[in-house]
Structures are given as C-alpha cells and as structure tokens.
Amino acid sequence: LYKYSKVTVQRNLWTIVLFFILSGAVPASIEFFVGQSGRFFGNLLSLIFSVPLTLALFASVRGEQMSIGQAVAASKPMLVLKYVANAILLGLSFALSFILLIVPFFFVLPRLILAPYLLVDRNLGPIEAMNVSWNLTKGHSGKIWGIVGAWFAMILLMVTVIGIPFAIYFLIMYSASFVLALLFIEKSQPESAQPAA
C-alpha cells in the first residue's frame, strides 16, 4: 500500500505536502508558542487544512491534477463546517467507546475512520458519513487496523530528533493510504451497494 500511496501522492506532490504540513506543523507551532490556550485554535486550523489535503488526495488517486489554488477553491465553507462537525462527532464517539472498558474502541475506530474521507468525496452530512463508513467497512476492520498500525510505526520515528525528517517523509508518502483503502473497499462491494455515479 505504501508503494501505491507514494505514486499517488507524487501526482500532486507540492499541493499535498503544503496542506499536510499546514494541517500538522502550524497547529503544533501555535500550541507550542501559545500554550494550552492555543490548542483549540490549532486543532481547528488542522481540520480546516485537512479539507484541501483530502481533496488533493482524491484527485491524485483518480489521476487528476489539483493545484494549491484549486484545492483551496474547492474547500467550500459549508464543506469545511461539515468536516469540523464530523470531526467533533468522531472525537466524541471514539472517546465514549474508549471509556466503555476500552474494548469497544477497537471495534468502533476502524468502522468510522473513513467518515471524513466519505464526507469530502461524496459531500455527505456529518452523521450520514459516519453511517456510510460504518456500513462500508463491515468485514474490513483488519485492513483498516493494518493502515493505522503503519501510521503509528511511522510516527514512532519521531521519538528521536534524527528520525523526525524520515517520519515526515514516510507520513506524507503514506497520506493517500486511507483514500486508497476506501476506493478498494468500495470496489469490493456488490454493485447494488455501490453509490450511484
């Protein structure tokens, strides 16, 4: 999957790199310089920048070019608002499932993790995206956990200073993994279960 993700990312490399860094580095910098009081604003910025990043990833998977300006223009205010609302609902769902003896979390996370991607790609509502993700990922939790595990392994490289640039490189090149997984799962569905064109 890393190999295919890398090829995908390279189609719109600079657009993806820019929004990947903006969605991660800028919020982290705000929190570092402002402290805990900047966490909310930093998280909000991260979500806002994640929308054009996701749009660029879908464009790349489909072999389309998307400039930075096109990604920004496609990030309509209503889409961003729905994305933020979806993130809040997902956060609450994951937190609640984790509090409930931890075990439910391992069932809920892989079933809902594709919701933000579905929301952006199909222009769904926040709750609708969660419902579609839940139904679509049935029987595919193992694949999702494999991707999540690879993400964590790459993030662990950041524990040493020398590993940070390698981690950033690998994470950027692997950033299309969930989009590729989503499209693979969609294609594996029976024709009656696939979304209308």
Wavefront OBJ file of the C-alpha trace (Angstrom):
o trace
v 0.000 0.000 0.000
v 2.912 2.345 0.730
v 4.172 1.901 -2.837
v 0.787 2.815 -4.348
v 0.318 5.693 -1.916
v 3.723 7.121 -2.831
v 2.929 7.035 -6.553
v -0.442 8.649 -5.835
v 0.988 11.450 -3.705
v 3.600 12.318 -6.312
v 0.861 13.305 -8.794
v 0.048 16.389 -6.715
v 3.149 16.395 -4.539
v 3.503 20.064 -3.644
v -0.211 20.604 -3.014
v -0.291 17.588 -0.705
v 2.990 18.499 1.025
v 1.807 22.047 1.705
v -1.534 21.095 3.234
v -0.049 18.110 5.072
v 2.448 20.416 6.770
v -0.162 23.125 7.390
v -2.539 20.606 8.968
v 0.168 19.326 11.301
v 3.023 21.775 11.808
v 1.024 25.007 12.075
v -1.356 23.769 14.810
v 1.583 22.241 16.704
v 3.508 25.525 16.444
v 0.555 27.515 17.743
v 0.229 25.247 20.756
v 3.994 25.353 21.350
v 4.198 29.160 21.353
v 0.809 29.988 22.870
v 0.448 27.036 25.213
v -2.705 25.119 26.087
v -4.841 28.149 25.276
v -3.873 27.773 21.621
v -4.864 24.105 21.398
v -8.460 24.736 20.305
v -7.452 27.211 17.596
v -4.643 24.907 16.464
v -6.967 21.912 16.206
v -9.490 23.994 14.267
v -6.811 25.076 11.791
v -5.710 21.465 11.426
v -9.237 20.443 10.438
v -9.595 23.360 8.014
v -6.334 22.498 6.236
v -7.310 18.818 6.156
v -10.157 19.530 3.721
v -7.991 20.737 0.770
v -5.493 17.989 1.648
v -8.207 15.337 1.334
v -9.473 16.846 -1.923
v -5.950 16.763 -3.364
v -5.520 13.133 -2.283
v -8.728 12.080 -4.035
v -7.670 13.978 -7.157
v -4.310 12.192 -7.119
v -5.871 8.749 -6.705
v -8.032 9.450 -9.743
v -5.069 10.633 -11.801
v -6.155 14.293 -11.779
v -4.021 17.366 -11.233
v -5.017 19.768 -8.452
v -3.112 22.956 -7.755
v -2.958 24.633 -4.364
v -5.410 27.281 -5.590
v -7.837 24.662 -6.902
v -7.736 22.791 -3.593
v -8.489 25.985 -1.680
v -11.290 26.957 -4.072
v -12.875 23.500 -3.760
v -12.867 23.767 0.046
v -16.239 25.466 0.286
v -17.200 26.943 3.692
v -20.127 24.519 4.078
v -17.838 21.556 3.343
v -15.362 22.767 5.961
v -18.144 23.243 8.521
v -19.453 19.728 7.899
v -15.919 18.374 8.180
v -15.405 20.091 11.554
v -18.778 18.835 12.801
v -17.887 15.317 11.683
v -14.541 15.523 13.494
v -16.301 16.554 16.713
v -18.779 13.681 16.435
v -15.982 11.217 15.702
v -13.974 12.504 18.643
v -16.945 12.011 20.960
v -17.623 8.542 19.542
v -14.015 7.421 19.950
v -13.760 8.908 23.452
v -17.007 7.282 24.584
v -16.055 3.904 23.128
v -12.642 4.129 24.836
v -14.186 4.976 28.206
v -16.501 1.958 27.920
v -13.844 -0.504 29.089
v -11.585 0.289 26.100
v -12.648 -2.844 24.166
v -15.472 -1.185 22.141
v -12.917 1.364 20.874
v -11.171 -1.353 18.862
v -14.436 -2.132 17.079
v -15.612 1.453 16.588
v -12.424 3.123 15.290
v -11.942 1.018 12.113
v -15.645 1.241 11.288
v -15.810 5.055 11.463
v -12.325 6.197 10.459
v -13.258 6.601 6.772
v -16.110 9.004 7.558
v -14.128 12.237 6.897
v -12.998 10.926 3.511
v -16.525 9.910 2.557
v -17.841 13.295 3.674
v -15.407 15.159 1.425
v -15.627 12.848 -1.574
v -19.403 12.359 -1.622
v -20.336 15.673 0.015
v -22.249 13.874 2.772
v -23.537 15.228 6.057
v -21.518 14.546 9.249
v -23.808 11.801 10.586
v -24.522 10.370 7.139
v -20.770 9.992 6.533
v -20.434 8.045 9.781
v -23.321 5.754 8.844
v -21.882 5.072 5.384
v -18.423 4.418 6.852
v -19.916 2.002 9.386
v -21.734 0.016 6.700
v -18.949 0.155 4.135
v -16.175 -1.093 6.430
v -18.052 -4.170 7.643
v -15.663 -7.083 7.245
v -12.693 -4.794 6.526
v -11.582 -3.860 10.058
v -8.365 -5.862 9.696
v -7.294 -3.846 6.654
v -8.022 -0.571 8.453
v -6.091 -1.622 11.563
v -3.160 -2.543 9.314
v -3.080 1.016 7.945
v -3.460 2.524 11.426
v -0.600 0.341 12.657
v 1.638 1.517 9.810
v 0.817 5.152 10.679
v 1.780 4.581 14.319
v 5.013 2.870 13.297
v 5.960 5.895 11.172
v 5.016 8.336 13.927
v 7.251 6.423 16.371
v 10.241 7.510 14.288
v 9.725 10.976 15.805
v 10.930 9.847 19.238
v 14.452 10.711 18.115
v 15.427 14.031 16.535
v 17.197 12.299 13.658
v 14.049 10.284 12.940
v 11.764 13.310 12.523
v 12.581 14.100 8.852
v 12.220 10.403 7.957
v 8.883 10.228 9.771
v 7.584 13.308 7.964
v 8.693 11.908 4.596
v 7.087 8.497 5.178
v 3.873 10.009 6.559
v 3.485 12.316 3.563
v 4.104 9.482 1.121
v 1.630 7.276 3.034
v -1.019 10.005 3.303
v -3.130 8.514 0.491
v -3.454 5.161 2.282
v -6.967 5.686 3.669
v -8.232 7.097 0.359
v -6.834 4.069 -1.480
v -8.380 1.761 1.116
v -11.745 3.487 0.746
v -11.769 3.119 -3.034
v -10.636 -0.516 -2.760
v -13.428 -1.303 -0.286
v -15.985 0.487 -2.475
v -14.956 -1.606 -5.488
v -15.254 -4.797 -3.451
v -18.895 -4.060 -2.633
v -21.725 -5.694 -4.588
v -22.996 -3.437 -7.383
v -26.271 -2.872 -5.523
v -24.359 -1.471 -2.542
v -22.184 0.937 -4.521
v -23.021 4.658 -4.662
v -24.756 5.959 -7.742
v -22.458 7.647 -10.253
l 1 2 3 4 5 6 7 8 9 10 11 12 13 14 15 16 17 18 19 20 21 22 23 24 25 26 27 28 29 30 31 32 33 34 35 36 37 38 39 40 41 42 43 44 45 46 47 48 49 50 51 52 53 54 55 56 57 58 59 60 61 62 63 64 65 66 67 68 69 70 71 72 73 74 75 76 77 78 79 80 81 82 83 84 85 86 87 88 89 90 91 92 93 94 95 96 97 98 99 100 101 102 103 104 105 106 107 108 109 110 111 112 113 114 115 116 117 118 119 120 121 122 123 124 125 126 127 128 129 130 131 132 133 134 135 136 137 138 139 140 141 142 143 144 145 146 147 148 149 150 151 152 153 154 155 156 157 158 159 160 161 162 163 164 165 166 167 168 169 170 171 172 173 174 175 176 177 178 179 180 181 182 183 184 185 186 187 188 189 190 191 192 193 194 195 196 197
